[in-house]
Amino acid sequence: MNIPQITDIDTAISIYYRYTEIGTKEIEKLFNKHSKSTISRLKKLAQKNMIENNIYSHGLYKVNTECAYKSWGLDIQDLERRRNKLKKLGL
């Protein structure tokens, strides 16, 4: 599955640290608006990772944020490094 591009680095970092579990609202904010089927496929990828790692969700329609980011290939340390570099460049 093709993973959509994130809206921006600051949004991705904010969501990662703000929520232990994310749902449709946060995923739409992270990747900008997409179809319900795309959001559903993204959640299923995260749920598969959660099952493999024996991580349970507290919300029926939510997924663990850390598992979701790993499933989608989002490396939080890399994002933080990039944001810091942008700040140093004044961008």
ROFI-952272 format. One record per residue: residue in three letters; x, y, z of N, C-alpha, C in turn; residue number from 1. Coordinates in pm, 1 decimal, always signed. Atoms other than C-alpha are relative to their C-alpha. Last residue first. Layout:
# ROFI-952272
VEXVEX   aa       n.x       n.y       n.z      ca.x      ca.y      ca.z       c.x       c.y       c.z    i
VEXVEX  ala         X         Y         Z         X         Y         Z         X         Y         Z  NUM
...
# end
This chain:
# ROFI-952272
VEXVEX   aa       n.x       n.y       n.z      ca.x      ca.y      ca.z       c.x       c.y       c.z    i
VEXVEX  leu    +114.3     +29.3     +87.8   +1288.2   +2782.0    +756.4    -118.1     -50.9     +78.0   91
VEXVEX  gly     +93.8    -110.1      -4.1   +1555.1   +2955.9    +964.0    -119.8     -18.5     -90.5   90
VEXVEX  leu      -8.7     -69.4    +128.6   +1828.0   +2710.9    +866.9     -95.1    +119.2      -7.7   89
VEXVEX  lys    -134.2     -57.5      +8.2   +1865.0   +2607.3   +1230.6     +18.5     +79.2    -128.1   88
VEXVEX  lys      -2.6    -114.8     -91.9   +1486.5   +2563.7   +1251.3    +136.9     +67.9      -4.5   87
VEXVEX  leu     +75.6    -108.6     +61.2   +1490.4   +2341.4    +941.7      +3.3    +126.3     +86.6   86
VEXVEX  lys     -83.2     -51.1    +109.9   +1765.6   +2127.2   +1094.5     -69.9    +117.5     -68.7   85
VEXVEX  asn    -107.7     -78.9     -60.5   +1564.8   +2090.4   +1416.0     +90.4     +61.2    -106.2   84
VEXVEX  arg     +60.0    -124.6     -48.8   +1259.5   +1980.9   +1215.6    +107.2     +89.8     +60.6   83
VEXVEX  arg     +29.7     -86.0    +114.7   +1468.9   +1726.7   +1024.3     -60.1    +134.1     +43.6   82
VEXVEX  arg    -129.1     -46.4     +51.5   +1612.3   +1580.5   +1344.3     -21.3     +96.4    -117.1   81
VEXVEX  glu     -49.2    -101.4     -94.1   +1264.7   +1558.8   +1496.0    +132.4     +58.9     -48.3   80
VEXVEX  leu     +83.3    -118.9     +14.7   +1132.1   +1379.6   +1187.0     +47.3    +112.7     +91.9   79
VEXVEX  asp     -38.7     -63.0    +125.1   +1424.7   +1136.6   +1194.0     -80.6    +128.1     -22.8   78
VEXVEX  gln    -131.1     -61.8     -23.3   +1360.0   +1063.2   +1560.8     +50.6     +70.3    -125.6   77
VEXVEX  ile     +16.1    -123.5     -77.2    +988.4   +1009.6   +1489.6    +134.3     +68.2     +25.2   76
VEXVEX  asp    -100.7      +9.0    -106.0   +1051.9    +755.8   +1213.7      +0.3    +132.6     +75.9   75
VEXVEX  leu     -30.8    -132.0     -54.9    +736.4    +734.8   +1001.3     +92.4     -16.4    +120.4   74
VEXVEX  gly    -136.2     -40.5     +35.1    +734.4    +416.0    +795.9     +37.4    +139.1     +46.7   73
VEXVEX  trp      +5.3     -93.1    +112.0    +356.3    +372.0    +804.9    +137.2     +52.0     -40.2   72
VEXVEX  ser     +65.3     +65.3    +113.3    +366.5     +63.3   +1021.3      +3.6     +86.6    -124.9   71
VEXVEX  lys     -92.4    +102.4     +50.5    +617.5    +226.4   +1256.2     -56.9     -67.8    -124.0   70
VEXVEX  tyr    -111.5     -69.8     +63.9    +395.1    +534.3   +1289.1    +100.7    -100.3     -56.9   69
VEXVEX  ala     +46.6     -59.6    +125.4     +91.3    +317.7   +1355.6    +115.6     +67.6     -73.1   68
VEXVEX  cys     +13.4    +107.1     +99.7    +270.0    +105.9   +1614.0     -41.6     +55.3    -135.6   67
VEXVEX  glu    -135.3     +47.4     +31.2    +377.1    +417.4   +1805.7      -3.0    -109.8    -106.2   66
VEXVEX  thr     -72.8     -98.3     +80.8     +30.6    +571.7   +1784.4    +138.0     -50.3     -40.6   65
VEXVEX  asn    -113.2     -47.7     -76.6    -161.3    +267.1   +1906.1     +86.5     +88.5     -89.2   64
VEXVEX  val    -119.1     +84.9      +9.2    -476.6    +237.6   +1700.1    +110.9     +63.6     +82.4   63
VEXVEX  lys    -130.7     -65.7      -6.8    -825.7    +375.2   +1756.8    +112.1    -102.1     -10.9   62
VEXVEX  tyr     -32.1     -52.7    +132.5   -1175.8    +266.4   +1658.6    +134.9     +71.0      -4.5   61
VEXVEX  leu     +41.5     +92.0    +105.4   -1250.2     +39.0   +1954.6     +44.9     +46.1    -138.4   60
VEXVEX  gly    +114.8     -49.5     +76.4   -1053.4    +246.5   +2201.0     -29.7     -92.2    -116.6   59
VEXVEX  his    +105.3     -29.2     -97.9    -826.5     +96.5   +2465.9    -126.1     +48.7     -68.3   58
VEXVEX  ser     +54.0    -135.3      +6.3    -601.8     -67.1   +2207.9    -109.0     +16.3    +105.3   57
VEXVEX  tyr    +145.3     -11.5      +5.3    -392.9    -374.7   +2274.4     -42.5    +145.5      +2.1   56
VEXVEX  ile     +37.8    -128.9     -56.4     -29.3    -434.2   +2192.7    -149.8     +16.6     -20.9   55
VEXVEX  asn     +85.8     +19.1    -118.1     +74.2    -795.3   +2140.0     -30.2    +131.0     +72.3   54
VEXVEX  asn     -75.3     -40.7    -118.9    +356.6    -699.6   +1899.7     -79.5     -12.1    +129.3   53
VEXVEX  glu    -131.3     +64.9      +1.2    +223.3    -887.5   +1595.2     +79.8     +29.5    +126.5   52
VEXVEX  ile     +21.9    +142.5     -26.1    -131.8    -779.4   +1681.8    +133.5     -73.6      +7.7   51
VEXVEX  met     +38.3     +13.2    -140.8     -28.7    -413.6   +1704.3     -17.6    -147.3     +37.7   50
VEXVEX  asn    -121.7     -18.1     -78.9    +153.4    -434.8   +1370.5     -29.5     -15.9    +148.7   49
VEXVEX  lys     -81.6    +119.6     +26.3    -161.2    -575.3   +1206.8    +129.2      +5.4     +81.2   48
VEXVEX  gln     +56.6    +108.6     -80.6    -365.3    -300.4   +1372.6     +77.8    -129.7     -18.6   47
VEXVEX  ala     -39.6     -23.0    -139.1    -134.1     -35.3   +1224.5     -51.4    -112.7     +90.0   46
VEXVEX  leu    -145.2     +21.1      -7.7    -174.8    -174.4    +874.0     +49.0     +13.6    +143.5   45
VEXVEX  lys     -21.7    +145.1      +5.7    -550.4    -198.0    +929.6    +148.3     -34.8      +3.6   44
VEXVEX  lys     +30.5     +57.3    -131.5    -562.5    +166.1   +1040.7     +26.9    -150.0      +1.8   43
VEXVEX  leu    -107.4     -42.7     -89.5    -388.6    +279.0    +721.7     -20.2     -58.4    +140.1   42
VEXVEX  arg    -118.0     +82.3     +32.4    -630.2     +70.2    +515.0    +118.4     +37.4     +88.6   41
VEXVEX  ser     +24.3    +136.4     -46.7    -927.7    +230.2    +691.6    +120.8     -89.6     -26.7   40
VEXVEX  ile     -14.2      -5.6    -146.1    -790.9    +581.1    +636.1     -16.2    -140.3     +58.3   39
VEXVEX  thr    -143.5     -18.5     -25.7    -750.0    +502.1    +267.1     +26.9      +1.6    +149.7   38
VEXVEX  ser     -65.3    +128.4     +27.6   -1104.4    +360.8    +250.7    +150.9      +9.5     +22.9   37
VEXVEX  lys     +20.5     +89.1    -114.9   -1244.4    +668.4    +425.8     +69.0    -134.4     -22.3   36
VEXVEX  ser    +124.4     +77.0      +0.0   -1096.7    +885.8    +153.8      -7.1     -90.1    +122.9   35
VEXVEX  his      -2.9    +110.3     +96.3    -820.1   +1128.8    +235.2    -131.6     -75.3     +10.6   34
VEXVEX  lys    +125.0     +74.2     +24.7    -798.9   +1465.1    +411.5     +21.2    -105.7    -108.0   33
VEXVEX  asn     +95.5     -84.9     +68.3    -449.6   +1566.7    +520.1    -123.3     -84.3     -30.1   32
VEXVEX  phe     -20.3     +20.3    +143.6    -204.9   +1292.4    +617.3     -84.4     +92.5     -86.9   31
VEXVEX  leu    -137.9     +38.5     +30.2    -159.7   +1377.5    +985.1     +26.9      -5.5    -149.8   30
VEXVEX  lys     -83.4    -116.7     -26.7    -489.8   +1564.9   +1029.8    +145.9     -27.8     -40.4   29
VEXVEX  glu     +33.2     -99.2    +102.6    -682.7   +1283.3    +864.8     +86.3    +125.2     +16.2   28
VEXVEX  ile     -60.4     +50.7    +123.9    -500.1   +1034.2   +1087.7     -28.5     +96.2    -115.5   27
VEXVEX  glu    -143.7     -26.4      -5.3    -586.0   +1242.4   +1395.7     +70.1     -45.4    -128.6   26
VEXVEX  lys     -22.4    -145.1      -5.4    -958.4   +1251.9   +1315.4    +149.3     +33.5      -4.1   25
VEXVEX  thr     +20.8     -59.2    +131.8    -971.2    +886.0   +1209.8     +33.9    +148.7      -1.7   24
VEXVEX  gly    +115.2     +45.0     +77.2    -829.0    +758.1   +1536.2      -7.1     +74.2    -132.6   23
VEXVEX  ile     +57.6     -93.5     +96.6    -508.0    +783.9   +1730.4    -114.2     -64.1     -76.2   22
VEXVEX  glu     +76.9     +70.4    +102.2    -379.7    +620.0   +2046.8     -63.6    +103.7     -91.7   21
VEXVEX  thr     -52.1    +136.5      -6.3    -107.0    +741.8   +2283.0     -71.9     -89.1    -100.8   20
VEXVEX  tyr     +97.7    +108.8     -10.7    -185.8   +1096.0   +2170.2     +68.9    -136.1      +9.4   19
VEXVEX  arg    +123.6     -40.8     -66.0      +9.7   +1420.8   +2222.3     -93.8    -118.0     +27.1   18
VEXVEX  tyr     -19.7     -21.9    -143.4    +362.1   +1298.8   +2150.3    -128.3     +34.1     +75.3   17
VEXVEX  tyr     -73.0    +111.2     -61.0    +296.0   +1140.5   +1811.3     +11.1     +17.1    +151.9   16
VEXVEX  ile     +92.4    +112.8     -15.3     +30.4   +1395.0   +1713.4     +68.7    -115.7     +71.8   15
VEXVEX  ser    +102.0     -35.8     -98.1    +266.8   +1686.2   +1776.3     -95.8    -116.0     +25.8   14
VEXVEX  ile     -63.5      +7.5    -131.9    +553.5   +1521.3   +1590.0    -101.6     +29.4    +109.7   13
VEXVEX  ala     -33.6    +140.2     -26.9    +340.4   +1455.6   +1281.7     +60.7     -16.4    +139.3   12
VEXVEX  thr    +126.1     +70.7     -27.2    +189.3   +1805.6   +1290.5     +28.7    -144.7     +37.5   11
VEXVEX  asp     +47.8     -42.5    -131.8    +534.5   +1964.7   +1319.6    -129.5     -70.5     +39.1   10
VEXVEX  ile     -78.9     +63.5    -106.3    +667.8   +1759.8   +1027.0     -52.8     +35.7    +137.8    9
VEXVEX  asp    -124.8     -68.9     -31.1    +397.4   +1861.1    +782.6     +65.0     -65.6    +121.2    8
VEXVEX  thr     +33.4    -140.3     +20.5     +90.4   +1718.5    +609.1    +122.3     +86.9     +24.6    7
VEXVEX  ile     +50.1     -70.9    -117.1    +237.9   +1369.2    +588.2     -23.9    +147.1     -33.9    6
VEXVEX  gln     -99.3     -88.9     -58.8    +270.9   +1205.2    +246.4     -62.5     +73.2    +118.7    5
VEXVEX  pro      +3.2    -141.0     +41.2     +29.1    +923.1    +177.2    +109.9     +80.4     +68.6    4
VEXVEX  ile     +30.2     -83.1    -116.1    +139.2    +561.1    +234.5      -1.0    +145.3     -46.8    3
VEXVEX  asn     -69.2    -127.7      -0.5    +119.2    +349.0     -77.4     -46.4     +81.1    +120.0    2
VEXVEX  met     +84.0    -118.8      +0.0      +0.0      +0.0      +0.0     +87.4    +123.7      +0.0    1
# end
